[in-house]
Amino acid sequence: MRIIVTAHTDHLFWLANNMGEEDRAECAALGLGPLRALELGLDHSVAAWTALKVPEHRPLCIFGVMPLGGVLSGVGAPWFLSTPELRKYAIRFLKDCDDYLLRMLDIFPTLVEWIDVRHTRGVKWVRWLGFELTGPVAWGPFQMPHYRAQRNRASCVCGRLGGKKNG
């Protein structure tokens, strides 16, 4: 069983020490260690959540959205970092994704993120969520190949997320 709560700094250390390899590689491609990536994500986010395994209250993932180009720009950058244990709860977590994506799109009508092309699970997940991918392009301090992923509020239909869900 797991629950989703507002993210807190108490969640960062556990997740940083148990982060999955694809997420670690993506942090490294940005010149960051796991803990620093989590700290920056949480510090700059206007909304962030943690999925906790209960009854242990152990973090499975932390995700959120930060402004891209300022809070009033209307553009947010979502982020997501997880442990391999989250895969045990993948179906349930995917069912919750629409609600949290809608919350992010309520704050920022456009969401843009860059995904390391080596992060195959991440690429499949954002496609499933209806993000449009372009690239790859050289991005970050080491100019590693990343896809640019974008999702707009306008593509949501009748209070639900529209778009093609494919895996």
MODELLER restraints for C-alpha pairs under 7 A, 6 or more apart:
rsr = mdl.restraints
at = mdl.atoms
rsr.add(forms.Gaussian(group=physical.xy_distance, feature=features.Distance(at['CA:1:A'], at['CA:53:A']), mean=6.01, stdev=0.5))
rsr.add(forms.Gaussian(group=physical.xy_distance, feature=features.Distance(at['CA:1:A'], at['CA:54:A']), mean=5.74, stdev=0.5))
rsr.add(forms.Gaussian(group=physical.xy_distance, feature=features.Distance(at['CA:2:A'], at['CA:51:A']), mean=6.48, stdev=0.5))
rsr.add(forms.Gaussian(group=physical.xy_distance, feature=features.Distance(at['CA:2:A'], at['CA:52:A']), mean=5.29, stdev=0.5))
rsr.add(forms.Gaussian(group=physical.xy_distance, feature=features.Distance(at['CA:2:A'], at['CA:53:A']), mean=4.31, stdev=0.5))
rsr.add(forms.Gaussian(group=physical.xy_distance, feature=features.Distance(at['CA:2:A'], at['CA:54:A']), mean=5.32, stdev=0.5))
rsr.add(forms.Gaussian(group=physical.xy_distance, feature=features.Distance(at['CA:3:A'], at['CA:51:A']), mean=5.54, stdev=0.5))
rsr.add(forms.Gaussian(group=physical.xy_distance, feature=features.Distance(at['CA:3:A'], at['CA:52:A']), mean=5.31, stdev=0.5))
rsr.add(forms.Gaussian(group=physical.xy_distance, feature=features.Distance(at['CA:3:A'], at['CA:53:A']), mean=6.65, stdev=0.5))
rsr.add(forms.Gaussian(group=physical.xy_distance, feature=features.Distance(at['CA:4:A'], at['CA:49:A']), mean=6.49, stdev=0.5))
rsr.add(forms.Gaussian(group=physical.xy_distance, feature=features.Distance(at['CA:4:A'], at['CA:50:A']), mean=5.51, stdev=0.5))
rsr.add(forms.Gaussian(group=physical.xy_distance, feature=features.Distance(at['CA:4:A'], at['CA:51:A']), mean=4.25, stdev=0.5))
rsr.add(forms.Gaussian(group=physical.xy_distance, feature=features.Distance(at['CA:4:A'], at['CA:52:A']), mean=6.12, stdev=0.5))
rsr.add(forms.Gaussian(group=physical.xy_distance, feature=features.Distance(at['CA:5:A'], at['CA:49:A']), mean=5.51, stdev=0.5))
rsr.add(forms.Gaussian(group=physical.xy_distance, feature=features.Distance(at['CA:5:A'], at['CA:50:A']), mean=5.38, stdev=0.5))
rsr.add(forms.Gaussian(group=physical.xy_distance, feature=features.Distance(at['CA:5:A'], at['CA:51:A']), mean=6.43, stdev=0.5))
rsr.add(forms.Gaussian(group=physical.xy_distance, feature=features.Distance(at['CA:6:A'], at['CA:48:A']), mean=6.08, stdev=0.5))
rsr.add(forms.Gaussian(group=physical.xy_distance, feature=features.Distance(at['CA:6:A'], at['CA:49:A']), mean=4.37, stdev=0.5))
rsr.add(forms.Gaussian(group=physical.xy_distance, feature=features.Distance(at['CA:6:A'], at['CA:50:A']), mean=6.05, stdev=0.5))
rsr.add(forms.Gaussian(group=physical.xy_distance, feature=features.Distance(at['CA:7:A'], at['CA:48:A']), mean=5.31, stdev=0.5))
rsr.add(forms.Gaussian(group=physical.xy_distance, feature=features.Distance(at['CA:7:A'], at['CA:49:A']), mean=4.20, stdev=0.5))
rsr.add(forms.Gaussian(group=physical.xy_distance, feature=features.Distance(at['CA:7:A'], at['CA:50:A']), mean=4.78, stdev=0.5))
rsr.add(forms.Gaussian(group=physical.xy_distance, feature=features.Distance(at['CA:7:A'], at['CA:62:A']), mean=6.76, stdev=0.5))
rsr.add(forms.Gaussian(group=physical.xy_distance, feature=features.Distance(at['CA:11:A'], at['CA:59:A']), mean=6.10, stdev=0.5))
rsr.add(forms.Gaussian(group=physical.xy_distance, feature=features.Distance(at['CA:12:A'], at['CA:35:A']), mean=6.61, stdev=0.5))
rsr.add(forms.Gaussian(group=physical.xy_distance, feature=features.Distance(at['CA:12:A'], at['CA:38:A']), mean=6.30, stdev=0.5))
rsr.add(forms.Gaussian(group=physical.xy_distance, feature=features.Distance(at['CA:13:A'], at['CA:35:A']), mean=6.57, stdev=0.5))
rsr.add(forms.Gaussian(group=physical.xy_distance, feature=features.Distance(at['CA:14:A'], at['CA:59:A']), mean=6.85, stdev=0.5))
rsr.add(forms.Gaussian(group=physical.xy_distance, feature=features.Distance(at['CA:15:A'], at['CA:59:A']), mean=6.05, stdev=0.5))
rsr.add(forms.Gaussian(group=physical.xy_distance, feature=features.Distance(at['CA:15:A'], at['CA:82:A']), mean=6.95, stdev=0.5))
rsr.add(forms.Gaussian(group=physical.xy_distance, feature=features.Distance(at['CA:15:A'], at['CA:83:A']), mean=6.61, stdev=0.5))
rsr.add(forms.Gaussian(group=physical.xy_distance, feature=features.Distance(at['CA:16:A'], at['CA:34:A']), mean=4.96, stdev=0.5))
rsr.add(forms.Gaussian(group=physical.xy_distance, feature=features.Distance(at['CA:16:A'], at['CA:35:A']), mean=4.94, stdev=0.5))
rsr.add(forms.Gaussian(group=physical.xy_distance, feature=features.Distance(at['CA:18:A'], at['CA:83:A']), mean=5.63, stdev=0.5))
rsr.add(forms.Gaussian(group=physical.xy_distance, feature=features.Distance(at['CA:19:A'], at['CA:82:A']), mean=5.59, stdev=0.5))
rsr.add(forms.Gaussian(group=physical.xy_distance, feature=features.Distance(at['CA:19:A'], at['CA:83:A']), mean=4.40, stdev=0.5))
rsr.add(forms.Gaussian(group=physical.xy_distance, feature=features.Distance(at['CA:19:A'], at['CA:84:A']), mean=7.00, stdev=0.5))
rsr.add(forms.Gaussian(group=physical.xy_distance, feature=features.Distance(at['CA:20:A'], at['CA:82:A']), mean=6.19, stdev=0.5))
rsr.add(forms.Gaussian(group=physical.xy_distance, feature=features.Distance(at['CA:20:A'], at['CA:83:A']), mean=4.81, stdev=0.5))
rsr.add(forms.Gaussian(group=physical.xy_distance, feature=features.Distance(at['CA:20:A'], at['CA:84:A']), mean=5.18, stdev=0.5))
rsr.add(forms.Gaussian(group=physical.xy_distance, feature=features.Distance(at['CA:22:A'], at['CA:119:A']), mean=5.48, stdev=0.5))
rsr.add(forms.Gaussian(group=physical.xy_distance, feature=features.Distance(at['CA:23:A'], at['CA:81:A']), mean=6.03, stdev=0.5))
rsr.add(forms.Gaussian(group=physical.xy_distance, feature=features.Distance(at['CA:24:A'], at['CA:34:A']), mean=6.10, stdev=0.5))
rsr.add(forms.Gaussian(group=physical.xy_distance, feature=features.Distance(at['CA:26:A'], at['CA:116:A']), mean=5.93, stdev=0.5))
rsr.add(forms.Gaussian(group=physical.xy_distance, feature=features.Distance(at['CA:27:A'], at['CA:33:A']), mean=6.04, stdev=0.5))
rsr.add(forms.Gaussian(group=physical.xy_distance, feature=features.Distance(at['CA:27:A'], at['CA:34:A']), mean=6.23, stdev=0.5))
rsr.add(forms.Gaussian(group=physical.xy_distance, feature=features.Distance(at['CA:27:A'], at['CA:37:A']), mean=6.38, stdev=0.5))
rsr.add(forms.Gaussian(group=physical.xy_distance, feature=features.Distance(at['CA:29:A'], at['CA:140:A']), mean=6.96, stdev=0.5))
rsr.add(forms.Gaussian(group=physical.xy_distance, feature=features.Distance(at['CA:29:A'], at['CA:142:A']), mean=6.39, stdev=0.5))
rsr.add(forms.Gaussian(group=physical.xy_distance, feature=features.Distance(at['CA:29:A'], at['CA:144:A']), mean=6.48, stdev=0.5))
rsr.add(forms.Gaussian(group=physical.xy_distance, feature=features.Distance(at['CA:30:A'], at['CA:140:A']), mean=5.44, stdev=0.5))
rsr.add(forms.Gaussian(group=physical.xy_distance, feature=features.Distance(at['CA:30:A'], at['CA:141:A']), mean=6.00, stdev=0.5))
rsr.add(forms.Gaussian(group=physical.xy_distance, feature=features.Distance(at['CA:31:A'], at['CA:141:A']), mean=6.65, stdev=0.5))
rsr.add(forms.Gaussian(group=physical.xy_distance, feature=features.Distance(at['CA:42:A'], at['CA:48:A']), mean=6.65, stdev=0.5))
rsr.add(forms.Gaussian(group=physical.xy_distance, feature=features.Distance(at['CA:44:A'], at['CA:66:A']), mean=5.63, stdev=0.5))
rsr.add(forms.Gaussian(group=physical.xy_distance, feature=features.Distance(at['CA:45:A'], at['CA:64:A']), mean=6.18, stdev=0.5))
rsr.add(forms.Gaussian(group=physical.xy_distance, feature=features.Distance(at['CA:45:A'], at['CA:65:A']), mean=5.22, stdev=0.5))
rsr.add(forms.Gaussian(group=physical.xy_distance, feature=features.Distance(at['CA:45:A'], at['CA:66:A']), mean=4.04, stdev=0.5))
rsr.add(forms.Gaussian(group=physical.xy_distance, feature=features.Distance(at['CA:46:A'], at['CA:65:A']), mean=6.25, stdev=0.5))
rsr.add(forms.Gaussian(group=physical.xy_distance, feature=features.Distance(at['CA:46:A'], at['CA:66:A']), mean=5.61, stdev=0.5))
rsr.add(forms.Gaussian(group=physical.xy_distance, feature=features.Distance(at['CA:47:A'], at['CA:64:A']), mean=5.47, stdev=0.5))
rsr.add(forms.Gaussian(group=physical.xy_distance, feature=features.Distance(at['CA:47:A'], at['CA:65:A']), mean=5.78, stdev=0.5))
rsr.add(forms.Gaussian(group=physical.xy_distance, feature=features.Distance(at['CA:48:A'], at['CA:63:A']), mean=5.52, stdev=0.5))
rsr.add(forms.Gaussian(group=physical.xy_distance, feature=features.Distance(at['CA:48:A'], at['CA:64:A']), mean=3.82, stdev=0.5))
rsr.add(forms.Gaussian(group=physical.xy_distance, feature=features.Distance(at['CA:48:A'], at['CA:65:A']), mean=6.50, stdev=0.5))
rsr.add(forms.Gaussian(group=physical.xy_distance, feature=features.Distance(at['CA:49:A'], at['CA:62:A']), mean=5.70, stdev=0.5))
rsr.add(forms.Gaussian(group=physical.xy_distance, feature=features.Distance(at['CA:49:A'], at['CA:63:A']), mean=5.50, stdev=0.5))
rsr.add(forms.Gaussian(group=physical.xy_distance, feature=features.Distance(at['CA:49:A'], at['CA:64:A']), mean=6.13, stdev=0.5))
rsr.add(forms.Gaussian(group=physical.xy_distance, feature=features.Distance(at['CA:50:A'], at['CA:59:A']), mean=6.41, stdev=0.5))
rsr.add(forms.Gaussian(group=physical.xy_distance, feature=features.Distance(at['CA:50:A'], at['CA:61:A']), mean=5.67, stdev=0.5))
rsr.add(forms.Gaussian(group=physical.xy_distance, feature=features.Distance(at['CA:50:A'], at['CA:62:A']), mean=4.36, stdev=0.5))
rsr.add(forms.Gaussian(group=physical.xy_distance, feature=features.Distance(at['CA:50:A'], at['CA:63:A']), mean=6.52, stdev=0.5))
rsr.add(forms.Gaussian(group=physical.xy_distance, feature=features.Distance(at['CA:51:A'], at['CA:59:A']), mean=5.85, stdev=0.5))
rsr.add(forms.Gaussian(group=physical.xy_distance, feature=features.Distance(at['CA:51:A'], at['CA:60:A']), mean=5.45, stdev=0.5))
rsr.add(forms.Gaussian(group=physical.xy_distance, feature=features.Distance(at['CA:51:A'], at['CA:61:A']), mean=5.39, stdev=0.5))
rsr.add(forms.Gaussian(group=physical.xy_distance, feature=features.Distance(at['CA:51:A'], at['CA:62:A']), mean=6.50, stdev=0.5))
rsr.add(forms.Gaussian(group=physical.xy_distance, feature=features.Distance(at['CA:52:A'], at['CA:58:A']), mean=5.20, stdev=0.5))
rsr.add(forms.Gaussian(group=physical.xy_distance, feature=features.Distance(at['CA:52:A'], at['CA:59:A']), mean=4.42, stdev=0.5))
rsr.add(forms.Gaussian(group=physical.xy_distance, feature=features.Distance(at['CA:52:A'], at['CA:60:A']), mean=5.53, stdev=0.5))
rsr.add(forms.Gaussian(group=physical.xy_distance, feature=features.Distance(at['CA:53:A'], at['CA:59:A']), mean=6.29, stdev=0.5))
rsr.add(forms.Gaussian(group=physical.xy_distance, feature=features.Distance(at['CA:53:A'], at['CA:60:A']), mean=6.45, stdev=0.5))
rsr.add(forms.Gaussian(group=physical.xy_distance, feature=features.Distance(at['CA:60:A'], at['CA:82:A']), mean=5.80, stdev=0.5))
rsr.add(forms.Gaussian(group=physical.xy_distance, feature=features.Distance(at['CA:60:A'], at['CA:83:A']), mean=5.43, stdev=0.5))
rsr.add(forms.Gaussian(group=physical.xy_distance, feature=features.Distance(at['CA:60:A'], at['CA:85:A']), mean=6.37, stdev=0.5))
rsr.add(forms.Gaussian(group=physical.xy_distance, feature=features.Distance(at['CA:60:A'], at['CA:86:A']), mean=5.25, stdev=0.5))
rsr.add(forms.Gaussian(group=physical.xy_distance, feature=features.Distance(at['CA:61:A'], at['CA:81:A']), mean=5.64, stdev=0.5))
rsr.add(forms.Gaussian(group=physical.xy_distance, feature=features.Distance(at['CA:61:A'], at['CA:82:A']), mean=3.96, stdev=0.5))
rsr.add(forms.Gaussian(group=physical.xy_distance, feature=features.Distance(at['CA:61:A'], at['CA:83:A']), mean=6.15, stdev=0.5))
rsr.add(forms.Gaussian(group=physical.xy_distance, feature=features.Distance(at['CA:61:A'], at['CA:86:A']), mean=6.93, stdev=0.5))
rsr.add(forms.Gaussian(group=physical.xy_distance, feature=features.Distance(at['CA:62:A'], at['CA:80:A']), mean=5.89, stdev=0.5))
rsr.add(forms.Gaussian(group=physical.xy_distance, feature=features.Distance(at['CA:62:A'], at['CA:81:A']), mean=5.57, stdev=0.5))
rsr.add(forms.Gaussian(group=physical.xy_distance, feature=features.Distance(at['CA:62:A'], at['CA:82:A']), mean=6.37, stdev=0.5))
rsr.add(forms.Gaussian(group=physical.xy_distance, feature=features.Distance(at['CA:63:A'], at['CA:79:A']), mean=5.42, stdev=0.5))
rsr.add(forms.Gaussian(group=physical.xy_distance, feature=features.Distance(at['CA:63:A'], at['CA:80:A']), mean=4.16, stdev=0.5))
rsr.add(forms.Gaussian(group=physical.xy_distance, feature=features.Distance(at['CA:63:A'], at['CA:81:A']), mean=6.35, stdev=0.5))
rsr.add(forms.Gaussian(group=physical.xy_distance, feature=features.Distance(at['CA:64:A'], at['CA:78:A']), mean=5.59, stdev=0.5))
rsr.add(forms.Gaussian(group=physical.xy_distance, feature=features.Distance(at['CA:64:A'], at['CA:79:A']), mean=5.50, stdev=0.5))
rsr.add(forms.Gaussian(group=physical.xy_distance, feature=features.Distance(at['CA:64:A'], at['CA:80:A']), mean=6.67, stdev=0.5))
rsr.add(forms.Gaussian(group=physical.xy_distance, feature=features.Distance(at['CA:65:A'], at['CA:76:A']), mean=6.00, stdev=0.5))
rsr.add(forms.Gaussian(group=physical.xy_distance, feature=features.Distance(at['CA:65:A'], at['CA:77:A']), mean=5.36, stdev=0.5))
rsr.add(forms.Gaussian(group=physical.xy_distance, feature=features.Distance(at['CA:65:A'], at['CA:78:A']), mean=4.10, stdev=0.5))
rsr.add(forms.Gaussian(group=physical.xy_distance, feature=features.Distance(at['CA:65:A'], at['CA:79:A']), mean=6.13, stdev=0.5))
rsr.add(forms.Gaussian(group=physical.xy_distance, feature=features.Distance(at['CA:65:A'], at['CA:104:A']), mean=6.50, stdev=0.5))
rsr.add(forms.Gaussian(group=physical.xy_distance, feature=features.Distance(at['CA:66:A'], at['CA:76:A']), mean=5.43, stdev=0.5))
rsr.add(forms.Gaussian(group=physical.xy_distance, feature=features.Distance(at['CA:66:A'], at['CA:77:A']), mean=5.22, stdev=0.5))
rsr.add(forms.Gaussian(group=physical.xy_distance, feature=features.Distance(at['CA:66:A'], at['CA:78:A']), mean=6.40, stdev=0.5))
rsr.add(forms.Gaussian(group=physical.xy_distance, feature=features.Distance(at['CA:67:A'], at['CA:75:A']), mean=6.21, stdev=0.5))
rsr.add(forms.Gaussian(group=physical.xy_distance, feature=features.Distance(at['CA:67:A'], at['CA:76:A']), mean=4.47, stdev=0.5))
rsr.add(forms.Gaussian(group=physical.xy_distance, feature=features.Distance(at['CA:67:A'], at['CA:77:A']), mean=6.08, stdev=0.5))
rsr.add(forms.Gaussian(group=physical.xy_distance, feature=features.Distance(at['CA:68:A'], at['CA:75:A']), mean=5.46, stdev=0.5))
rsr.add(forms.Gaussian(group=physical.xy_distance, feature=features.Distance(at['CA:68:A'], at['CA:76:A']), mean=5.03, stdev=0.5))
rsr.add(forms.Gaussian(group=physical.xy_distance, feature=features.Distance(at['CA:68:A'], at['CA:77:A']), mean=5.80, stdev=0.5))
rsr.add(forms.Gaussian(group=physical.xy_distance, feature=features.Distance(at['CA:74:A'], at['CA:108:A']), mean=4.73, stdev=0.5))
rsr.add(forms.Gaussian(group=physical.xy_distance, feature=features.Distance(at['CA:74:A'], at['CA:109:A']), mean=5.70, stdev=0.5))
rsr.add(forms.Gaussian(group=physical.xy_distance, feature=features.Distance(at['CA:74:A'], at['CA:110:A']), mean=6.29, stdev=0.5))
rsr.add(forms.Gaussian(group=physical.xy_distance, feature=features.Distance(at['CA:75:A'], at['CA:108:A']), mean=5.19, stdev=0.5))
rsr.add(forms.Gaussian(group=physical.xy_distance, feature=features.Distance(at['CA:75:A'], at['CA:109:A']), mean=6.46, stdev=0.5))
rsr.add(forms.Gaussian(group=physical.xy_distance, feature=features.Distance(at['CA:75:A'], at['CA:110:A']), mean=4.80, stdev=0.5))
rsr.add(forms.Gaussian(group=physical.xy_distance, feature=features.Distance(at['CA:75:A'], at['CA:111:A']), mean=5.62, stdev=0.5))
rsr.add(forms.Gaussian(group=physical.xy_distance, feature=features.Distance(at['CA:76:A'], at['CA:108:A']), mean=5.34, stdev=0.5))
rsr.add(forms.Gaussian(group=physical.xy_distance, feature=features.Distance(at['CA:76:A'], at['CA:110:A']), mean=6.29, stdev=0.5))
rsr.add(forms.Gaussian(group=physical.xy_distance, feature=features.Distance(at['CA:76:A'], at['CA:111:A']), mean=4.80, stdev=0.5))
rsr.add(forms.Gaussian(group=physical.xy_distance, feature=features.Distance(at['CA:76:A'], at['CA:112:A']), mean=6.25, stdev=0.5))
rsr.add(forms.Gaussian(group=physical.xy_distance, feature=features.Distance(at['CA:77:A'], at['CA:111:A']), mean=5.60, stdev=0.5))
rsr.add(forms.Gaussian(group=physical.xy_distance, feature=features.Distance(at['CA:77:A'], at['CA:112:A']), mean=5.14, stdev=0.5))
rsr.add(forms.Gaussian(group=physical.xy_distance, feature=features.Distance(at['CA:77:A'], at['CA:113:A']), mean=5.35, stdev=0.5))
rsr.add(forms.Gaussian(group=physical.xy_distance, feature=features.Distance(at['CA:78:A'], at['CA:111:A']), mean=6.66, stdev=0.5))
rsr.add(forms.Gaussian(group=physical.xy_distance, feature=features.Distance(at['CA:78:A'], at['CA:113:A']), mean=6.23, stdev=0.5))
rsr.add(forms.Gaussian(group=physical.xy_distance, feature=features.Distance(at['CA:98:A'], at['CA:161:A']), mean=6.52, stdev=0.5))
rsr.add(forms.Gaussian(group=physical.xy_distance, feature=features.Distance(at['CA:105:A'], at['CA:153:A']), mean=5.61, stdev=0.5))
rsr.add(forms.Gaussian(group=physical.xy_distance, feature=features.Distance(at['CA:109:A'], at['CA:152:A']), mean=5.73, stdev=0.5))
rsr.add(forms.Gaussian(group=physical.xy_distance, feature=features.Distance(at['CA:109:A'], at['CA:153:A']), mean=4.80, stdev=0.5))
rsr.add(forms.Gaussian(group=physical.xy_distance, feature=features.Distance(at['CA:110:A'], at['CA:151:A']), mean=5.86, stdev=0.5))
rsr.add(forms.Gaussian(group=physical.xy_distance, feature=features.Distance(at['CA:110:A'], at['CA:152:A']), mean=4.42, stdev=0.5))
rsr.add(forms.Gaussian(group=physical.xy_distance, feature=features.Distance(at['CA:110:A'], at['CA:153:A']), mean=6.17, stdev=0.5))
rsr.add(forms.Gaussian(group=physical.xy_distance, feature=features.Distance(at['CA:111:A'], at['CA:150:A']), mean=5.52, stdev=0.5))
rsr.add(forms.Gaussian(group=physical.xy_distance, feature=features.Distance(at['CA:111:A'], at['CA:151:A']), mean=5.18, stdev=0.5))
rsr.add(forms.Gaussian(group=physical.xy_distance, feature=features.Distance(at['CA:111:A'], at['CA:152:A']), mean=6.29, stdev=0.5))
rsr.add(forms.Gaussian(group=physical.xy_distance, feature=features.Distance(at['CA:112:A'], at['CA:149:A']), mean=5.60, stdev=0.5))
rsr.add(forms.Gaussian(group=physical.xy_distance, feature=features.Distance(at['CA:112:A'], at['CA:150:A']), mean=4.49, stdev=0.5))
rsr.add(forms.Gaussian(group=physical.xy_distance, feature=features.Distance(at['CA:112:A'], at['CA:151:A']), mean=6.69, stdev=0.5))
rsr.add(forms.Gaussian(group=physical.xy_distance, feature=features.Distance(at['CA:113:A'], at['CA:148:A']), mean=5.90, stdev=0.5))
rsr.add(forms.Gaussian(group=physical.xy_distance, feature=features.Distance(at['CA:113:A'], at['CA:149:A']), mean=5.24, stdev=0.5))
rsr.add(forms.Gaussian(group=physical.xy_distance, feature=features.Distance(at['CA:113:A'], at['CA:150:A']), mean=6.61, stdev=0.5))
rsr.add(forms.Gaussian(group=physical.xy_distance, feature=features.Distance(at['CA:114:A'], at['CA:146:A']), mean=5.78, stdev=0.5))
rsr.add(forms.Gaussian(group=physical.xy_distance, feature=features.Distance(at['CA:114:A'], at['CA:147:A']), mean=5.46, stdev=0.5))
rsr.add(forms.Gaussian(group=physical.xy_distance, feature=features.Distance(at['CA:114:A'], at['CA:148:A']), mean=4.59, stdev=0.5))
rsr.add(forms.Gaussian(group=physical.xy_distance, feature=features.Distance(at['CA:114:A'], at['CA:149:A']), mean=5.99, stdev=0.5))
rsr.add(forms.Gaussian(group=physical.xy_distance, feature=features.Distance(at['CA:115:A'], at['CA:123:A']), mean=6.80, stdev=0.5))
rsr.add(forms.Gaussian(group=physical.xy_distance, feature=features.Distance(at['CA:115:A'], at['CA:146:A']), mean=5.06, stdev=0.5))
rsr.add(forms.Gaussian(group=physical.xy_distance, feature=features.Distance(at['CA:115:A'], at['CA:147:A']), mean=5.16, stdev=0.5))
rsr.add(forms.Gaussian(group=physical.xy_distance, feature=features.Distance(at['CA:115:A'], at['CA:148:A']), mean=6.56, stdev=0.5))
rsr.add(forms.Gaussian(group=physical.xy_distance, feature=features.Distance(at['CA:116:A'], at['CA:145:A']), mean=6.20, stdev=0.5))
rsr.add(forms.Gaussian(group=physical.xy_distance, feature=features.Distance(at['CA:116:A'], at['CA:146:A']), mean=4.32, stdev=0.5))
rsr.add(forms.Gaussian(group=physical.xy_distance, feature=features.Distance(at['CA:116:A'], at['CA:147:A']), mean=6.47, stdev=0.5))
rsr.add(forms.Gaussian(group=physical.xy_distance, feature=features.Distance(at['CA:117:A'], at['CA:145:A']), mean=6.06, stdev=0.5))
rsr.add(forms.Gaussian(group=physical.xy_distance, feature=features.Distance(at['CA:117:A'], at['CA:146:A']), mean=5.14, stdev=0.5))
rsr.add(forms.Gaussian(group=physical.xy_distance, feature=features.Distance(at['CA:117:A'], at['CA:147:A']), mean=6.20, stdev=0.5))
rsr.add(forms.Gaussian(group=physical.xy_distance, feature=features.Distance(at['CA:124:A'], at['CA:167:A']), mean=5.32, stdev=0.5))
rsr.add(forms.Gaussian(group=physical.xy_distance, feature=features.Distance(at['CA:127:A'], at['CA:165:A']), mean=6.69, stdev=0.5))
rsr.add(forms.Gaussian(group=physical.xy_distance, feature=features.Distance(at['CA:127:A'], at['CA:166:A']), mean=6.32, stdev=0.5))
rsr.add(forms.Gaussian(group=physical.xy_distance, feature=features.Distance(at['CA:127:A'], at['CA:167:A']), mean=6.72, stdev=0.5))
rsr.add(forms.Gaussian(group=physical.xy_distance, feature=features.Distance(at['CA:128:A'], at['CA:165:A']), mean=4.34, stdev=0.5))
rsr.add(forms.Gaussian(group=physical.xy_distance, feature=features.Distance(at['CA:128:A'], at['CA:166:A']), mean=4.84, stdev=0.5))
rsr.add(forms.Gaussian(group=physical.xy_distance, feature=features.Distance(at['CA:128:A'], at['CA:167:A']), mean=5.51, stdev=0.5))
rsr.add(forms.Gaussian(group=physical.xy_distance, feature=features.Distance(at['CA:129:A'], at['CA:165:A']), mean=6.21, stdev=0.5))
rsr.add(forms.Gaussian(group=physical.xy_distance, feature=features.Distance(at['CA:130:A'], at['CA:151:A']), mean=6.81, stdev=0.5))
rsr.add(forms.Gaussian(group=physical.xy_distance, feature=features.Distance(at['CA:130:A'], at['CA:163:A']), mean=5.10, stdev=0.5))
rsr.add(forms.Gaussian(group=physical.xy_distance, feature=features.Distance(at['CA:130:A'], at['CA:164:A']), mean=5.68, stdev=0.5))
rsr.add(forms.Gaussian(group=physical.xy_distance, feature=features.Distance(at['CA:130:A'], at['CA:165:A']), mean=5.85, stdev=0.5))
rsr.add(forms.Gaussian(group=physical.xy_distance, feature=features.Distance(at['CA:131:A'], at['CA:149:A']), mean=5.64, stdev=0.5))
rsr.add(forms.Gaussian(group=physical.xy_distance, feature=features.Distance(at['CA:131:A'], at['CA:150:A']), mean=5.13, stdev=0.5))
rsr.add(forms.Gaussian(group=physical.xy_distance, feature=features.Distance(at['CA:131:A'], at['CA:151:A']), mean=4.73, stdev=0.5))
rsr.add(forms.Gaussian(group=physical.xy_distance, feature=features.Distance(at['CA:132:A'], at['CA:149:A']), mean=5.40, stdev=0.5))
rsr.add(forms.Gaussian(group=physical.xy_distance, feature=features.Distance(at['CA:132:A'], at['CA:150:A']), mean=5.25, stdev=0.5))
rsr.add(forms.Gaussian(group=physical.xy_distance, feature=features.Distance(at['CA:132:A'], at['CA:151:A']), mean=6.41, stdev=0.5))
rsr.add(forms.Gaussian(group=physical.xy_distance, feature=features.Distance(at['CA:133:A'], at['CA:147:A']), mean=6.07, stdev=0.5))
rsr.add(forms.Gaussian(group=physical.xy_distance, feature=features.Distance(at['CA:133:A'], at['CA:148:A']), mean=5.54, stdev=0.5))
rsr.add(forms.Gaussian(group=physical.xy_distance, feature=features.Distance(at['CA:133:A'], at['CA:149:A']), mean=4.46, stdev=0.5))
rsr.add(forms.Gaussian(group=physical.xy_distance, feature=features.Distance(at['CA:133:A'], at['CA:150:A']), mean=6.65, stdev=0.5))
rsr.add(forms.Gaussian(group=physical.xy_distance, feature=features.Distance(at['CA:134:A'], at['CA:147:A']), mean=5.67, stdev=0.5))
rsr.add(forms.Gaussian(group=physical.xy_distance, feature=features.Distance(at['CA:134:A'], at['CA:148:A']), mean=5.27, stdev=0.5))
rsr.add(forms.Gaussian(group=physical.xy_distance, feature=features.Distance(at['CA:134:A'], at['CA:149:A']), mean=6.58, stdev=0.5))
rsr.add(forms.Gaussian(group=physical.xy_distance, feature=features.Distance(at['CA:135:A'], at['CA:147:A']), mean=4.99, stdev=0.5))
rsr.add(forms.Gaussian(group=physical.xy_distance, feature=features.Distance(at['CA:135:A'], at['CA:148:A']), mean=6.23, stdev=0.5))
rsr.add(forms.Gaussian(group=physical.xy_distance, feature=features.Distance(at['CA:136:A'], at['CA:145:A']), mean=5.53, stdev=0.5))
rsr.add(forms.Gaussian(group=physical.xy_distance, feature=features.Distance(at['CA:136:A'], at['CA:146:A']), mean=5.03, stdev=0.5))
rsr.add(forms.Gaussian(group=physical.xy_distance, feature=features.Distance(at['CA:136:A'], at['CA:147:A']), mean=4.52, stdev=0.5))
rsr.add(forms.Gaussian(group=physical.xy_distance, feature=features.Distance(at['CA:137:A'], at['CA:145:A']), mean=5.21, stdev=0.5))
rsr.add(forms.Gaussian(group=physical.xy_distance, feature=features.Distance(at['CA:137:A'], at['CA:146:A']), mean=5.44, stdev=0.5))
rsr.add(forms.Gaussian(group=physical.xy_distance, feature=features.Distance(at['CA:137:A'], at['CA:147:A']), mean=6.38, stdev=0.5))
rsr.add(forms.Gaussian(group=physical.xy_distance, feature=features.Distance(at['CA:138:A'], at['CA:144:A']), mean=5.11, stdev=0.5))
rsr.add(forms.Gaussian(group=physical.xy_distance, feature=features.Distance(at['CA:138:A'], at['CA:145:A']), mean=4.56, stdev=0.5))
rsr.add(forms.Gaussian(group=physical.xy_distance, feature=features.Distance(at['CA:138:A'], at['CA:146:A']), mean=6.24, stdev=0.5))
rsr.add(forms.Gaussian(group=physical.xy_distance, feature=features.Distance(at['CA:139:A'], at['CA:145:A']), mean=6.18, stdev=0.5))
rsr.add(forms.Gaussian(group=physical.xy_distance, feature=features.Distance(at['CA:139:A'], at['CA:146:A']), mean=6.09, stdev=0.5))
rsr.add(forms.Gaussian(group=physical.xy_distance, feature=features.Distance(at['CA:155:A'], at['CA:162:A']), mean=5.69, stdev=0.5))
rsr.add(forms.Gaussian(group=physical.xy_distance, feature=features.Distance(at['CA:155:A'], at['CA:163:A']), mean=6.63, stdev=0.5))
rsr.add(forms.Gaussian(group=physical.xy_distance, feature=features.Distance(at['CA:156:A'], at['CA:162:A']), mean=4.56, stdev=0.5))
